[in-house]
Amino acid sequence: MIKHRYAHEIDPNGGSAAAVLARMVEPGQRVLELGTGPGTVTRILHSKGCKVTGVEMDPETLATCAPFCERTLQANLEDPKWATPLVGEKFDAIICADVLEHLRDPRPLLTQLPAFLSEGGSVLMSLPNASHLTILASLLGGRFPYQQNGLLDNTHLKFYGREDLDALLRECGFLWQRWHTVQVDPAQAELKQYWNDLEDADREFLKARCADGMVYQHVVKAFPASTTGHLNKLQKDLMELEQSHHAEVSRMNEKFETEKQVWIAEQGALVLAQENEKSALVLAQENLKEHFQFETQQREIEFKAQLNALVEIEQNTQKTLDWTADQLINHKQSVDELLAEIKALKTSTSWRLTEPLRALLRKISS
């Protein structure tokens, strides 16, 4: 296998122009691929079961992709007779992947293509964008620097912006049905040095003024501008609108289901939290009740003990009072008895007889 300047591996599910073009082709379709190069797109189409007729000018390059083609044709696309071997054949899709910019005038080629399209067939193409910010930056620097490959590939003969490509298609009898763009940040493109050399204010100005400044490649699906072509375009538009609608409905349903599951989970968590809080509250109430019961019992025991102590003190005091009262009664009886004895003594005969003697004794003692 030869090493080709455009040979590179791509992710069929990625965002490159080749991958996007290949995804526009339905599995099993008949495809006319103009300018196969080393077969970057061809390999993907082959893996999808497509029957590919590959047209390429360079025989060695054509040989590299021949194993992935049902048929190959070596031809120069600028030769008006390039398609003579294909007269009468019909294809579901015709692919021009980064081809038209290499032709001195792509219009003769484009005007030939409707004759090779089957009912409902389309032309799929990709072209570099001439208004990418890195090209504008190089022009501001007074340069138009051709490169080995990329936007300013040194084999590019034509340059197109969005309006240029739209005008070309209309002039050649086509109406675009799907327009996709591959975007590359100017700081990541092959001409980034010219972009990086600009002042910040200039970069911001260009970003604001250039609508397609980030667009690296345009990828377009177009139908012939005939009545049938218009119908096909409308049918495809309707189909894609329905697909988009279904996809949006599915997305909304998925979003709703996700939000529903989140809501259910949140409600479950809320119920669980409420149950936990309720259990904690019941436990706290039980603990508080037990605490109050314990406190009440303790206070009741203490109160009873204090009450018993007071009763005992009262009983002891009453006993003391009763004993004291008895003693007072006894003492009163003794006093009464003594007073009676004194009274009896003073009224006795001996008391009267000894009165003179007691008087003398009082006199002597005084």
C-alpha positions as CSV (number, residue, x, y, z in Angstrom):
1,M,0.0,0.0,0.0
2,I,1.4,3.4,-1.0
3,K,1.6,6.3,1.4
4,H,-0.7,9.0,0.1
5,R,-0.6,12.6,1.1
6,Y,-4.3,12.5,2.1
7,A,-4.2,9.1,3.8
8,H,-5.4,9.1,7.4
9,E,-7.5,7.1,9.8
10,I,-10.8,8.6,10.9
11,D,-13.5,7.7,13.5
12,P,-16.7,6.8,11.6
13,N,-18.6,8.2,14.5
14,G,-16.4,11.3,14.7
15,G,-17.0,14.9,13.6
16,S,-14.7,14.9,10.5
17,A,-16.1,15.8,7.1
18,A,-15.4,12.3,5.8
19,A,-17.2,10.7,8.7
20,V,-20.2,13.1,8.3
21,L,-20.4,12.3,4.6
22,A,-20.3,8.6,5.2
23,R,-23.1,8.8,7.8
24,M,-25.3,10.6,5.2
25,V,-25.2,7.4,3.1
26,E,-27.7,4.6,4.0
27,P,-26.3,1.0,4.4
28,G,-26.4,-1.0,1.2
29,Q,-26.8,1.9,-1.2
30,R,-25.2,2.2,-4.6
31,V,-22.6,5.0,-4.4
32,L,-20.5,6.8,-7.0
33,E,-17.5,8.3,-5.2
34,L,-15.7,10.9,-7.3
35,G,-12.1,11.4,-6.3
36,T,-11.6,8.5,-3.9
37,G,-8.1,9.5,-2.9
38,P,-6.7,6.7,-0.8
39,G,-10.1,5.5,0.2
40,T,-10.8,7.2,3.5
41,V,-14.5,7.4,2.9
42,T,-14.6,4.3,0.7
43,R,-13.6,2.0,3.6
44,I,-16.4,3.3,5.8
45,L,-19.0,2.8,2.9
46,H,-17.7,-0.7,2.3
47,S,-18.1,-1.5,6.0
48,K,-21.8,-0.4,5.7
49,G,-22.4,-2.8,2.8
50,C,-22.5,-0.1,0.2
51,K,-21.7,-1.0,-3.5
52,V,-19.1,1.7,-4.4
53,T,-18.0,2.7,-7.8
54,G,-14.8,4.7,-7.3
55,V,-13.4,7.2,-9.8
56,E,-9.8,8.4,-9.4
57,M,-7.3,10.0,-11.7
58,D,-4.1,8.5,-10.2
59,P,-3.9,4.7,-10.9
60,E,-1.7,3.9,-7.9
61,T,-4.1,5.8,-5.5
62,L,-7.1,4.1,-7.1
63,A,-5.4,0.7,-6.5
64,T,-5.3,1.3,-2.8
65,C,-9.1,1.6,-2.5
66,A,-10.0,-0.9,-5.2
67,P,-10.5,-3.8,-2.6
68,F,-13.3,-1.7,-1.1
69,C,-15.1,-0.9,-4.4
70,E,-17.5,-2.9,-6.5
71,R,-16.0,-1.2,-9.5
72,T,-13.2,1.4,-10.2
73,L,-12.8,3.9,-13.0
74,Q,-9.6,5.8,-13.7
75,A,-10.6,9.1,-15.1
76,N,-9.9,12.9,-15.0
77,L,-13.0,14.6,-13.8
78,E,-12.2,17.6,-15.9
79,D,-12.5,15.5,-19.0
80,P,-16.0,15.9,-20.4
81,K,-16.0,12.2,-21.4
82,W,-15.0,10.9,-18.0
83,A,-18.4,9.4,-17.4
84,T,-18.9,7.6,-20.7
85,P,-18.3,4.2,-19.2
86,L,-21.1,4.9,-16.6
87,V,-23.8,5.9,-19.1
88,G,-27.1,4.4,-18.1
89,E,-26.1,3.6,-14.5
90,K,-27.9,5.0,-11.5
91,F,-26.7,5.7,-8.0
92,D,-28.4,6.4,-4.7
93,A,-25.6,8.9,-3.8
94,I,-22.8,10.6,-5.5
95,I,-19.9,11.7,-3.2
96,C,-17.5,14.6,-3.9
97,A,-15.4,14.6,-0.7
98,D,-13.0,17.6,-1.0
99,V,-12.9,17.3,-4.7
100,L,-14.5,20.4,-6.3
101,E,-11.8,22.8,-5.0
102,H,-9.2,20.9,-7.0
103,L,-11.0,21.6,-10.3
104,R,-10.5,24.6,-12.5
105,D,-14.2,24.8,-13.1
106,P,-16.5,22.4,-11.2
107,R,-19.7,23.4,-13.0
108,P,-19.4,21.1,-16.0
109,L,-19.0,18.1,-13.6
110,L,-21.9,19.2,-11.4
111,T,-24.3,19.6,-14.3
112,Q,-23.5,16.0,-15.4
113,L,-24.4,14.4,-12.1
114,P,-28.2,14.5,-12.1
115,A,-28.2,12.0,-15.0
116,F,-26.5,9.4,-12.7
117,L,-28.9,9.8,-9.8
118,S,-31.6,7.3,-9.1
119,E,-35.1,8.4,-7.9
120,G,-34.5,10.2,-4.6
121,G,-30.7,10.2,-5.1
122,S,-28.6,13.0,-3.8
123,V,-25.1,14.6,-4.2
124,L,-23.0,14.8,-1.1
125,M,-20.0,17.1,-1.0
126,S,-17.5,18.7,1.3
127,L,-15.3,21.7,0.7
128,P,-12.9,23.8,2.7
129,N,-14.2,27.2,3.9
130,A,-12.4,30.2,2.5
131,S,-13.6,32.5,5.3
132,H,-12.0,30.6,8.2
133,L,-10.5,33.0,10.7
134,T,-6.9,31.7,10.1
135,I,-7.2,32.7,6.4
136,L,-8.5,36.1,7.3
137,A,-5.6,36.5,9.7
138,S,-3.0,35.5,7.1
139,L,-4.5,38.0,4.7
140,L,-4.3,40.8,7.3
141,G,-0.6,39.8,7.6
142,G,-0.2,40.3,3.8
143,R,0.1,36.5,3.2
144,F,-1.8,33.8,1.4
145,P,0.4,30.9,2.4
146,Y,-0.2,27.7,0.4
147,Q,0.5,24.6,2.4
148,Q,1.1,20.9,1.8
149,N,-2.5,20.2,2.9
150,G,-5.4,21.9,4.8
151,L,-7.4,25.0,3.9
152,L,-4.8,26.4,1.6
153,D,-3.6,23.1,0.1
154,N,-1.3,23.9,-2.8
155,T,-3.5,21.9,-5.2
156,H,-6.6,23.9,-4.5
157,L,-7.7,25.9,-7.5
158,K,-11.0,27.3,-6.2
159,F,-12.1,28.7,-2.9
160,Y,-15.6,28.9,-1.5
161,G,-17.5,30.6,1.3
162,R,-21.0,29.6,2.2
163,E,-22.7,31.9,-0.2
164,D,-20.3,31.0,-3.0
165,L,-21.2,27.3,-2.6
166,D,-24.9,28.0,-2.4
167,A,-24.7,30.0,-5.6
168,L,-22.7,27.3,-7.4
169,L,-25.2,24.7,-6.5
170,R,-28.2,26.8,-7.7
171,E,-26.3,27.6,-11.0
172,C,-25.7,23.9,-11.6
173,G,-29.3,22.9,-10.9
174,F,-29.2,21.8,-7.2
175,L,-31.0,22.6,-4.0
176,W,-29.2,21.9,-0.8
177,Q,-31.2,19.9,1.7
178,R,-28.8,19.5,4.6
179,W,-25.9,21.8,5.4
180,H,-23.4,20.7,8.1
181,T,-20.3,22.5,9.2
182,V,-17.1,21.1,10.6
183,Q,-15.6,23.6,13.0
184,V,-12.0,24.1,14.1
185,D,-10.8,26.6,16.6
186,P,-8.3,28.9,14.8
187,A,-5.8,28.3,17.6
188,Q,-5.8,24.6,16.5
189,A,-5.7,25.0,12.7
190,E,-2.6,24.6,10.5
191,L,-2.4,28.4,10.0
192,K,-2.7,29.2,13.7
193,Q,0.5,31.2,13.7
194,Y,-1.1,34.0,11.7
195,W,-4.1,34.0,14.1
196,N,-1.8,34.0,17.2
197,D,0.1,37.0,15.8
198,L,-2.9,39.2,15.8
199,E,-3.7,41.6,18.7
200,D,-6.4,40.4,21.1
201,A,-8.7,43.2,19.9
202,D,-8.3,42.2,16.3
203,R,-9.1,38.6,17.1
204,E,-12.2,39.6,19.0
205,F,-13.3,41.8,16.2
206,L,-12.9,39.1,13.6
207,K,-14.8,36.6,15.7
208,A,-17.7,39.0,16.1
209,R,-17.9,40.0,12.4
210,C,-17.2,36.7,10.6
211,A,-20.3,34.4,10.9
212,D,-18.4,31.4,9.5
213,G,-15.1,32.2,11.1
214,M,-14.9,28.9,13.0
215,V,-16.1,26.8,10.0
216,Y,-13.3,24.7,8.6
217,Q,-15.4,22.7,6.1
218,H,-18.8,22.8,4.6
219,V,-20.6,19.4,4.2
220,V,-23.7,19.6,2.0
221,K,-26.4,17.2,0.8
222,A,-28.2,18.4,-2.3
223,F,-30.9,17.3,-4.7
224,P,-31.5,18.2,-8.4
225,A,-33.6,21.3,-8.7
226,S,-36.2,19.5,-10.8
227,T,-39.8,18.8,-9.8
228,T,-38.7,15.4,-8.6
229,G,-35.7,17.0,-6.9
230,H,-37.9,19.5,-5.1
231,L,-40.2,16.7,-4.0
232,N,-37.3,14.6,-2.8
233,K,-35.9,17.6,-0.9
234,L,-39.3,18.2,0.7
235,Q,-39.6,14.5,1.6
236,K,-36.2,14.4,3.1
237,D,-36.9,17.6,5.0
238,L,-40.1,16.2,6.3
239,M,-38.4,12.9,7.2
240,E,-35.6,14.7,9.0
241,L,-38.1,16.9,10.7
242,E,-40.0,13.9,11.8
243,Q,-36.8,12.2,13.0
244,S,-35.8,15.4,14.7
245,H,-39.2,15.5,16.3
246,H,-39.1,11.9,17.4
247,A,-35.6,12.5,18.7
248,E,-36.7,15.5,20.6
249,V,-39.8,13.6,21.9
250,S,-37.5,10.8,23.0
251,R,-35.1,13.2,24.5
252,M,-37.9,14.9,26.4
253,N,-39.3,11.5,27.5
254,E,-35.9,10.5,28.7
255,K,-35.5,13.8,30.4
256,F,-39.0,13.4,32.0
257,E,-38.3,9.8,33.0
258,T,-34.9,10.9,34.5
259,E,-36.5,13.8,36.3
260,K,-39.3,11.4,37.4
261,Q,-36.9,8.9,38.8
262,V,-35.0,11.8,40.5
263,W,-38.3,13.0,42.0
264,I,-39.2,9.5,43.1
265,A,-35.8,9.1,44.7
266,E,-36.1,12.5,46.3
267,Q,-39.6,11.7,47.6
268,G,-38.3,8.3,48.8
269,A,-35.5,10.1,50.6
270,L,-37.9,12.6,52.0
271,V,-40.3,9.9,53.3
272,L,-37.3,8.0,54.7
273,A,-36.1,11.2,56.3
274,Q,-39.5,11.9,57.7
275,E,-39.7,8.3,59.0
276,N,-36.3,8.7,60.6
277,E,-37.3,12.0,62.1
278,K,-40.6,10.5,63.4
279,S,-38.7,7.5,64.9
280,A,-36.2,9.9,66.4
281,L,-39.1,12.0,67.8
282,V,-40.9,9.0,69.2
283,L,-37.6,7.8,70.8
284,A,-37.0,11.2,72.2
285,Q,-40.5,11.3,73.6
286,E,-40.0,7.9,75.1
287,N,-36.7,8.9,76.6
288,L,-38.2,12.1,77.9
289,K,-41.1,10.2,79.3
290,E,-38.8,7.7,81.0
291,H,-36.7,10.6,82.3
292,F,-39.7,12.4,83.7
293,Q,-41.0,9.1,85.2
294,F,-37.6,8.5,86.8
295,E,-37.4,12.0,88.0
296,T,-41.0,11.8,89.4
297,Q,-40.3,8.5,91.1
298,Q,-37.1,9.9,92.6
299,R,-38.8,13.0,93.8
300,E,-41.7,11.0,95.1
301,I,-39.3,8.8,97.0
302,E,-37.4,11.8,98.4
303,F,-40.7,13.5,99.3
304,K,-41.9,10.4,101.1
305,A,-38.6,10.1,102.9
306,Q,-38.8,13.8,103.9
307,L,-42.4,13.4,105.0
308,N,-41.6,10.3,107.0
309,A,-38.8,12.1,108.6
310,L,-41.1,15.0,109.5
311,V,-43.7,12.7,110.8
312,E,-41.1,10.9,112.9
313,I,-39.8,14.3,114.2
314,E,-43.4,15.4,114.9
315,Q,-44.0,12.1,116.8
316,N,-40.8,12.5,118.8
317,T,-41.7,16.1,119.5
318,Q,-45.2,15.1,120.7
319,K,-43.7,12.5,122.9
320,T,-41.3,15.1,124.4
321,L,-44.3,17.5,124.9
322,D,-46.3,14.8,126.5
323,W,-43.4,13.9,128.8
324,T,-42.8,17.5,129.6
325,A,-46.5,18.0,130.4
326,D,-46.4,15.0,132.7
327,Q,-43.4,16.4,134.5
328,L,-45.2,19.8,134.9
329,I,-48.2,18.1,136.4
330,N,-45.9,16.1,138.7
331,H,-44.0,19.3,139.6
332,K,-47.3,21.1,140.2
333,Q,-48.5,18.4,142.5
334,S,-45.2,18.5,144.4
335,V,-45.5,22.3,144.7
336,D,-49.1,22.0,145.9
337,E,-48.1,19.4,148.4
338,L,-45.3,21.6,149.7
339,L,-47.5,24.7,149.9
340,A,-50.1,22.6,151.9
341,E,-47.3,21.4,154.2
342,I,-46.1,25.0,154.7
343,K,-49.7,26.2,155.4
344,A,-50.2,23.3,157.8
345,L,-46.9,24.2,159.5
346,K,-47.9,27.9,159.9
347,T,-51.2,27.0,161.4
348,S,-49.7,24.5,163.8
349,T,-49.3,25.1,167.6
350,S,-45.5,24.6,167.5
351,W,-45.3,27.4,164.9
352,R,-47.1,29.8,167.2
353,L,-45.0,28.8,170.3
354,T,-41.7,29.3,168.5
355,E,-42.7,32.7,167.1
356,P,-40.8,34.7,169.9
357,L,-37.7,32.6,169.3
358,R,-37.7,33.2,165.5
359,A,-38.1,36.9,166.1
360,L,-35.1,37.0,168.4
361,L,-33.1,35.1,165.8
362,R,-34.0,37.6,163.1
363,K,-32.9,40.4,165.4
364,I,-29.7,38.8,166.2
365,S,-29.0,38.1,162.5
366,S,-29.7,41.6,161.5
